[in-house]
Amino acid sequence: MSKRIGFVGVGMMGHGMAKNLLLKGYAVTIRGHRNRAPVDDLVRQGASEAATNAAVAQASDIVFLCVTGSPQVEEVVFGAAGLAEGARSGLIIVDTSTAEPASTNAIRERLAPLGVTFVDAPLGRTPKEAEEGRLNTMVGAEPQVFEALKPVLHAFCENVVHVGPPGAGHVVKLANNFIAMTIACATAEAGAAVKRMGVDPQKLVDVVSLGAINNGIFQAVLAQTLQGNFAAVKFALDNARKDIRYYTHMTEGLPMTSIMGEATHQSLVTACMLGFGGEFVPSLVKAQEKLNGIRVAG
């Protein structure tokens, strides 16, 4: 594998992605951070560690970013000793974070005069699939850039989908997460409503599980929490709130109506303000319990 790979953000998702790049034979340089466990593990498996983001860029042909959102992406690229400082013409930076399209477009335009290509390739699925090399990615890039990146992305992705020109990846990802979080919020509320009416929520699970509206999010948010499992979707509510805020920013800027988007965003804001922001998405059920003075989950 001739392409040298850089990686910034080897956390819950990034560790598995970088690990699978190493397993596929790529030379990988990672940026260390305070949580040493994933960094040390990757170094043991053959990764090199760089002291700065600029050093990652200098050592790489392609740099992957897997950080929280747009402010973090902007800091990694343009902050002190950032990627832009160490970049050379021909470098490709691939942002796998969930970010705001407006920020993505601005970063791409600032990097273009340096000869650097900025690609948005946000991810689907969870840290489990990241470790297994079975993520999904939706790529916004020019066709020739997509073709060049495709074999590299397949090192940690099962499905690699070209969704359109630069910027399209983050648009599709925000729409995807909006749908997912709307289902999650509606499921938690429905479970609470059934409970308040004196009906066992398990009966709702039994009925929905037989029909067309059954899906993985519903099962994770209600069926699993009834069994006491709040970790069936390992995605923090604070991050979910951030993503849907990005979605509503996008729709407001068009402008277009976004009635469901705003309702979903406020449902997530409420759960976070109640103290569940650091917990996973299924804790929307805990928020409904707290709001309505009932016990739903096992």
BANU-342659 format. One record per residue (C-alpha): x, y, z; residue in three letters. Coordinates in nm, 2 decimals. Example, Ala and Ser with C-alpha at 12.3 -4.5 7.8 and 13.67 -1.06 7.14 Angstrom:
BEGIN
1.23 -0.45 0.78 ALA .
1.37 -0.11 0.71 SER .
END
This chain:
BEGIN
0.00 0.00 0.00 MET .
0.19 0.30 -0.13 SER .
-0.03 0.58 0.01 LYS .
0.09 0.71 0.35 ARG .
-0.20 0.78 0.58 ILE .
-0.24 1.03 0.86 GLY .
-0.51 1.01 1.12 PHE .
-0.63 1.28 1.37 VAL .
-0.89 1.17 1.62 GLY .
-0.83 0.80 1.72 VAL .
-1.12 0.79 1.97 GLY .
-1.42 0.56 1.98 MET .
-1.46 0.55 1.60 MET .
-1.12 0.65 1.49 GLY .
-0.93 0.38 1.67 HIS .
-1.10 0.11 1.47 GLY .
-1.06 0.30 1.15 MET .
-0.69 0.35 1.20 ALA .
-0.65 -0.01 1.32 LYS .
-0.80 -0.15 1.00 ASN .
-0.58 0.08 0.79 LEU .
-0.28 -0.08 0.96 LEU .
-0.42 -0.43 0.91 LEU .
-0.46 -0.36 0.54 LYS .
-0.09 -0.27 0.51 GLY .
-0.10 0.11 0.51 TYR .
0.17 0.31 0.68 ALA .
-0.03 0.52 0.94 VAL .
0.08 0.83 1.13 THR .
-0.15 0.93 1.42 ILE .
-0.18 1.24 1.63 ARG .
-0.15 1.16 1.99 GLY .
-0.39 1.30 2.25 HIS .
-0.47 1.29 2.62 ARG .
-0.65 0.96 2.61 ASN .
-0.34 0.74 2.57 ARG .
-0.50 0.40 2.56 ALA .
-0.61 0.40 2.19 PRO .
-0.29 0.58 2.08 VAL .
-0.06 0.34 2.26 ASP .
-0.26 0.04 2.12 ASP .
-0.22 0.17 1.76 LEU .
0.15 0.24 1.81 VAL .
0.19 -0.12 1.93 ARG .
0.03 -0.23 1.61 GLN .
0.27 -0.04 1.40 GLY .
0.15 0.32 1.38 ALA .
0.38 0.62 1.41 SER .
0.29 0.90 1.65 GLU .
0.33 1.27 1.55 ALA .
0.35 1.55 1.80 ALA .
0.15 1.80 1.60 THR .
-0.11 1.80 1.33 ASN .
0.14 1.97 1.10 ALA .
0.37 1.68 1.14 ALA .
0.09 1.44 1.05 VAL .
0.04 1.64 0.73 ALA .
0.41 1.63 0.65 GLN .
0.42 1.25 0.69 ALA .
0.11 1.17 0.48 SER .
-0.05 1.16 0.14 ASP .
-0.40 1.13 0.28 ILE .
-0.51 1.26 0.62 VAL .
-0.83 1.14 0.79 PHE .
-1.01 1.35 1.05 LEU .
-1.25 1.19 1.30 CYS .
-1.33 1.46 1.55 VAL .
-1.65 1.60 1.71 THR .
-1.76 1.87 1.47 GLY .
-1.69 2.18 1.27 SER .
-1.50 2.38 1.54 PRO .
-1.27 2.09 1.60 GLN .
-1.21 2.04 1.23 VAL .
-1.13 2.40 1.18 GLU .
-0.88 2.40 1.47 GLU .
-0.71 2.08 1.34 VAL .
-0.67 2.23 1.00 VAL .
-0.60 2.60 1.06 PHE .
-0.50 2.61 1.43 GLY .
-0.14 2.64 1.56 ALA .
0.08 2.38 1.40 ALA .
-0.23 2.27 1.20 GLY .
-0.26 2.05 0.90 LEU .
-0.25 2.36 0.67 ALA .
0.09 2.45 0.81 GLU .
0.24 2.12 0.72 GLY .
0.05 2.06 0.40 ALA .
0.20 2.04 0.05 ARG .
0.04 2.04 -0.29 SER .
-0.14 1.71 -0.36 GLY .
-0.23 1.63 0.00 LEU .
-0.59 1.50 0.04 ILE .
-0.77 1.57 0.37 ILE .
-1.08 1.36 0.44 VAL .
-1.32 1.48 0.71 ASP .
-1.52 1.18 0.84 THR .
-1.67 1.40 1.12 SER .
-2.03 1.52 1.11 THR .
-1.99 1.89 1.03 ALA .
-2.17 2.19 0.90 GLU .
-2.18 2.22 0.52 PRO .
-2.11 2.59 0.53 ALA .
-1.79 2.53 0.74 SER .
-1.69 2.24 0.51 THR .
-1.72 2.46 0.20 ASN .
-1.52 2.74 0.36 ALA .
-1.24 2.50 0.46 ILE .
-1.23 2.36 0.11 ARG .
-1.20 2.70 -0.05 GLU .
-0.92 2.81 0.19 ARG .
-0.72 2.50 0.12 LEU .
-0.76 2.50 -0.26 ALA .
-0.48 2.77 -0.32 PRO .
-0.24 2.54 -0.13 LEU .
-0.31 2.26 -0.37 GLY .
-0.48 2.06 -0.09 VAL .
-0.81 1.87 -0.17 THR .
-1.07 1.86 0.12 PHE .
-1.32 1.58 0.10 VAL .
-1.62 1.52 0.32 ASP .
-1.68 1.15 0.40 ALA .
-1.90 1.13 0.71 PRO .
-1.97 0.79 0.86 LEU .
-2.26 0.56 0.94 GLY .
-2.28 0.28 1.20 ARG .
-2.11 0.26 1.53 THR .
-1.77 0.20 1.70 PRO .
-1.84 -0.18 1.69 LYS .
-1.85 -0.17 1.31 GLU .
-1.55 0.06 1.31 ALA .
-1.35 -0.21 1.49 GLU .
-1.48 -0.47 1.24 GLU .
-1.40 -0.25 0.94 GLY .
-1.77 -0.24 0.84 ARG .
-1.86 0.12 0.85 LEU .
-2.06 0.31 0.59 ASN .
-1.94 0.63 0.44 THR .
-2.11 0.89 0.22 MET .
-1.85 1.08 0.01 VAL .
-1.87 1.43 -0.13 GLY .
-1.59 1.46 -0.39 ALA .
-1.51 1.50 -0.75 GLU .
-1.54 1.17 -0.93 PRO .
-1.16 1.13 -0.99 GLN .
-1.09 1.20 -0.63 VAL .
-1.36 0.96 -0.51 PHE .
-1.21 0.68 -0.73 GLU .
-0.86 0.74 -0.58 ALA .
-0.99 0.73 -0.23 LEU .
-1.23 0.44 -0.27 LYS .
-0.98 0.15 -0.20 PRO .
-0.85 0.33 0.10 VAL .
-1.20 0.39 0.24 LEU .
-1.27 0.02 0.20 HIS .
-1.00 -0.05 0.45 ALA .
-1.25 0.04 0.72 PHE .
-1.58 0.06 0.54 CYS .
-1.82 -0.20 0.41 GLU .
-2.02 0.04 0.20 ASN .
-1.86 0.34 0.02 VAL .
-2.12 0.56 -0.15 VAL .
-2.04 0.86 -0.37 HIS .
-2.33 1.09 -0.29 VAL .
-2.22 1.39 -0.51 GLY .
-1.98 1.68 -0.54 PRO .
-1.77 1.83 -0.26 PRO .
-2.00 1.91 0.03 GLY .
-2.27 1.66 -0.05 ALA .
-2.14 1.41 0.20 GLY .
-2.22 1.63 0.50 HIS .
-2.56 1.73 0.36 VAL .
-2.66 1.36 0.33 VAL .
-2.52 1.28 0.67 LYS .
-2.72 1.55 0.84 LEU .
-3.04 1.44 0.67 ALA .
-2.96 1.08 0.78 ASN .
-2.90 1.17 1.14 ASN .
-3.21 1.39 1.14 PHE .
-3.42 1.09 1.04 ILE .
-3.25 0.87 1.29 ALA .
-3.29 1.11 1.58 MET .
-3.65 1.19 1.50 THR .
-3.73 0.82 1.52 ILE .
-3.54 0.80 1.85 ALA .
-3.72 1.10 2.01 CYS .
-4.06 0.98 1.88 ALA .
-3.99 0.63 2.02 THR .
-3.90 0.75 2.37 ALA .
-4.21 0.97 2.38 GLU .
-4.44 0.69 2.26 ALA .
-4.31 0.46 2.52 GLY .
-4.38 0.72 2.79 ALA .
-4.73 0.79 2.65 ALA .
-4.82 0.42 2.66 VAL .
-4.69 0.39 3.02 LYS .
-4.88 0.69 3.13 ARG .
-5.20 0.53 2.99 MET .
-5.14 0.23 3.21 GLY .
-5.03 -0.01 2.92 VAL .
-4.71 -0.21 2.94 ASP .
-4.46 -0.06 2.69 PRO .
-4.35 -0.41 2.60 GLN .
-4.68 -0.45 2.42 LYS .
-4.60 -0.16 2.20 LEU .
-4.26 -0.32 2.12 VAL .
-4.44 -0.65 2.04 ASP .
-4.67 -0.48 1.79 VAL .
-4.42 -0.25 1.62 VAL .
-4.17 -0.54 1.59 SER .
-4.42 -0.72 1.36 LEU .
-4.48 -0.43 1.12 GLY .
-4.32 -0.20 0.86 ALA .
-4.22 0.07 1.11 ILE .
-3.99 -0.16 1.30 ASN .
-3.63 -0.06 1.28 ASN .
-3.30 -0.07 1.47 GLY .
-3.34 0.27 1.63 ILE .
-3.68 0.18 1.77 PHE .
-3.54 -0.15 1.91 GLN .
-3.25 0.02 2.07 ALA .
-3.44 0.31 2.23 VAL .
-3.74 0.11 2.36 LEU .
-3.70 -0.27 2.34 ALA .
-3.34 -0.26 2.47 GLN .
-3.41 -0.01 2.75 THR .
-3.70 -0.21 2.88 LEU .
-3.44 -0.47 2.94 GLN .
-3.22 -0.22 3.12 GLY .
-2.97 -0.17 2.83 ASN .
-2.90 0.20 2.76 PHE .
-2.59 0.13 2.54 ALA .
-2.75 -0.02 2.23 ALA .
-2.66 0.30 2.04 VAL .
-2.32 0.42 2.15 LYS .
-2.37 0.78 2.04 PHE .
-2.38 1.06 2.30 ALA .
-2.69 1.27 2.33 LEU .
-2.47 1.59 2.33 ASP .
-2.33 1.48 1.99 ASN .
-2.68 1.40 1.86 ALA .
-2.80 1.75 1.97 ARG .
-2.50 1.90 1.79 LYS .
-2.58 1.71 1.47 ASP .
-2.94 1.82 1.46 ILE .
-2.84 2.18 1.54 ARG .
-2.62 2.16 1.23 TYR .
-2.92 2.02 1.04 TYR .
-3.15 2.30 1.15 THR .
-2.88 2.56 1.07 HIS .
-2.86 2.41 0.72 MET .
-3.24 2.43 0.66 THR .
-3.27 2.78 0.81 GLU .
-3.00 2.90 0.58 GLY .
-3.17 2.78 0.26 LEU .
-3.44 2.89 0.38 PRO .
-3.70 2.62 0.41 MET .
-3.95 2.49 0.66 THR .
-3.81 2.25 0.92 SER .
-4.09 2.18 1.16 ILE .
-3.98 1.83 1.25 MET .
-3.61 1.93 1.26 GLY .
-3.68 2.20 1.52 GLU .
-3.90 1.96 1.73 ALA .
-3.63 1.69 1.72 THR .
-3.36 1.95 1.81 HIS .
-3.56 2.08 2.11 GLN .
-3.63 1.72 2.23 SER .
-3.26 1.66 2.23 LEU .
-3.18 1.99 2.40 VAL .
-3.43 1.91 2.67 THR .
-3.27 1.57 2.74 ALA .
-2.93 1.73 2.76 CYS .
-3.05 2.01 2.99 MET .
-3.20 1.74 3.22 LEU .
-2.85 1.61 3.26 GLY .
-2.83 1.32 3.01 PHE .
-2.60 1.48 2.75 GLY .
-2.31 1.26 2.83 GLY .
-2.52 0.94 2.81 GLU .
-2.61 0.75 2.49 PHE .
-2.92 0.81 2.27 VAL .
-3.14 0.55 2.44 PRO .
-3.13 0.77 2.75 SER .
-3.40 0.97 2.58 LEU .
-3.62 0.73 2.77 VAL .
-3.47 0.85 3.10 LYS .
-3.55 1.21 3.00 ALA .
-3.91 1.11 2.93 GLN .
-3.92 0.94 3.27 GLU .
-3.79 1.25 3.44 LYS .
-4.02 1.49 3.26 LEU .
-4.34 1.28 3.32 ASN .
-4.27 1.13 3.66 GLY .
-4.29 0.77 3.55 ILE .
-4.08 0.46 3.52 ARG .
-4.06 0.31 3.17 VAL .
-3.73 0.12 3.15 ALA .
-3.63 -0.19 3.33 GLY .
END
